[in-house]
Amino acid sequence: MKIIQQLLRQNRVILMQLRLGYIPLNAYLHRFKKRDNPTCRDCGKEEEMVEHYLLHYKGQREKMEKNMGRERLTKKTTLSMREGWEALFKYVNSTERFKDYPRMRKVKIKEKGEVEIGT
């Protein structure tokens, strides 16, 4: 919690919404009749839920694997471990999936849990 409190609001909001699954991805929006169908706009096959967005989003997954390592790239590690947050915030910005949200700031989390905010 100490690290989360140090994050900027826009980073905390995205992190918490992804953890809870209450984020404007097609599957969530479809439940409220805001989208005609819940499928991913990239692949057109699977429902666009948090796990699909994090682990299967076309063209962006490789960047996240590079930052975290393939064996560590899971929904749980990405959303719950501070080591995954740096990669997560870069990934969300690079997908440009949440254009209505303020752009998230780059974050560097030091070993002692101190957060360094970038641009």
LUMLOPA-606958 format. One record per residue (C-alpha): x, y, z; chain; residue number from 0. Coordinates in Angstrom, 2 decimals. Example, Ala and Ser with C-alpha at 12.3 -4.5 7.8 and 13.67 -1.06 7.14 Angstrom:
% residues 2
         x         y         z   cadena   num
     12.30     -4.50      7.80        A     0
     13.67     -1.06      7.14        A     1
//
This chain:
% residues 119
         x         y         z   cadena   num
      0.00      0.00      0.00        A     0
      2.89      2.38      0.70        A     1
      3.97      2.19     -2.94        A     2
      0.43      2.61     -4.29        A     3
      0.00      5.77     -2.24        A     4
      3.11      7.25     -3.87        A     5
      1.77      6.75     -7.39        A     6
      0.08      9.58     -9.22        A     7
     -3.70      9.47     -9.31        A     8
     -3.95      8.43    -12.98        A     9
     -1.62      5.48    -12.35        A    10
     -3.54      4.41     -9.23        A    11
     -6.88      4.62    -11.05        A    12
     -5.78      2.40    -13.94        A    13
     -4.10     -0.09    -11.61        A    14
     -7.18     -0.43     -9.39        A    15
     -9.63     -0.60    -12.30        A    16
     -7.58     -3.33    -13.95        A    17
     -7.40     -5.25    -10.67        A    18
    -11.17     -5.02    -10.16        A    19
    -12.10     -5.55    -13.82        A    20
    -14.08     -2.29    -13.90        A    21
    -12.34     -0.66    -16.81        A    22
    -13.71      0.35    -20.20        A    23
    -12.77     -2.72    -22.18        A    24
    -15.35     -4.13    -24.60        A    25
    -16.54     -6.99    -22.37        A    26
    -17.21     -4.59    -19.49        A    27
    -18.87     -1.97    -21.69        A    28
    -21.02     -4.63    -23.38        A    29
    -22.58     -5.50    -20.01        A    30
    -23.97     -1.96    -19.88        A    31
    -25.05     -1.85    -23.53        A    32
    -22.27      0.62    -24.41        A    33
    -20.79     -1.79    -26.99        A    34
    -22.58     -4.02    -29.46        A    35
    -20.32     -6.96    -28.75        A    36
    -17.71     -7.89    -26.14        A    37
    -14.99     -9.12    -28.49        A    38
    -11.53     -7.64    -28.76        A    39
    -11.19     -5.02    -31.46        A    40
     -7.75     -6.36    -32.40        A    41
     -8.25    -10.11    -32.68        A    42
    -12.03    -10.15    -33.13        A    43
    -12.18    -13.62    -31.53        A    44
    -11.98    -13.43    -27.74        A    45
    -13.84    -11.24    -25.28        A    46
    -11.82     -8.18    -24.40        A    47
    -11.46     -8.67    -20.67        A    48
     -8.54     -7.62    -18.45        A    49
     -6.57    -10.83    -18.89        A    50
     -6.97    -10.73    -22.68        A    51
     -5.94     -7.07    -22.76        A    52
     -2.84     -7.68    -20.63        A    53
     -1.64    -10.93    -22.14        A    54
     -2.86    -11.08    -25.72        A    55
     -3.17     -7.55    -27.08        A    56
     -1.72     -7.62    -30.57        A    57
      1.76     -6.19    -30.99        A    58
      2.12     -4.94    -27.43        A    59
      2.62     -8.19    -25.53        A    60
      6.19     -8.55    -26.79        A    61
      7.12     -5.20    -25.26        A    62
      5.75     -6.27    -21.91        A    63
      7.57     -9.62    -22.10        A    64
     10.78     -7.75    -22.78        A    65
     10.29     -5.60    -19.69        A    66
      9.15     -8.36    -17.32        A    67
     10.29    -11.65    -18.81        A    68
      8.03    -14.21    -20.44        A    69
      7.77    -16.56    -17.45        A    70
      6.71    -13.71    -15.14        A    71
      4.08    -12.25    -17.46        A    72
      0.80    -13.24    -15.84        A    73
     -2.24    -11.24    -14.83        A    74
     -1.39    -11.72    -11.16        A    75
      2.25    -10.59    -11.34        A    76
      1.45     -7.67    -13.60        A    77
     -1.27     -6.27    -11.34        A    78
     -0.06     -7.22     -7.89        A    79
      3.72     -7.05     -7.86        A    80
      5.56     -3.77     -7.93        A    81
      8.04     -5.24    -10.41        A    82
      5.21     -5.52    -12.91        A    83
      3.91     -1.99    -12.52        A    84
      6.67     -0.26    -14.45        A    85
      5.99     -2.51    -17.42        A    86
      2.22     -2.21    -16.93        A    87
      2.19      1.58    -17.08        A    88
      4.40      1.62    -20.20        A    89
      2.15     -1.01    -21.78        A    90
     -1.11      0.86    -21.09        A    91
      0.33      4.04    -22.58        A    92
      1.65      2.24    -25.65        A    93
     -1.67      0.53    -26.45        A    94
     -3.46      3.90    -26.37        A    95
     -6.55      1.95    -25.35        A    96
     -7.78      4.45    -22.77        A    97
     -7.50      7.73    -24.65        A    98
    -10.11      9.42    -22.46        A    99
     -7.91      8.88    -19.40        A   100
     -4.99     11.17    -18.54        A   101
     -1.75      9.70    -19.86        A   102
      0.01      7.74    -17.17        A   103
      3.43      8.80    -16.00        A   104
      6.47      6.57    -16.18        A   105
      7.33      5.04    -12.85        A   106
     10.55      3.65    -11.47        A   107
     10.17      1.66     -8.25        A   108
     13.37      1.40     -6.27        A   109
     14.31     -1.56     -4.11        A   110
     13.28      0.08     -0.85        A   111
      9.80      0.82     -2.22        A   112
     10.45      4.43     -3.14        A   113
      8.70      5.61     -6.27        A   114
     10.39      7.87     -8.80        A   115
      7.94      9.62    -11.14        A   116
      9.04     10.36    -14.69        A   117
      7.37     12.15    -17.58        A   118
//
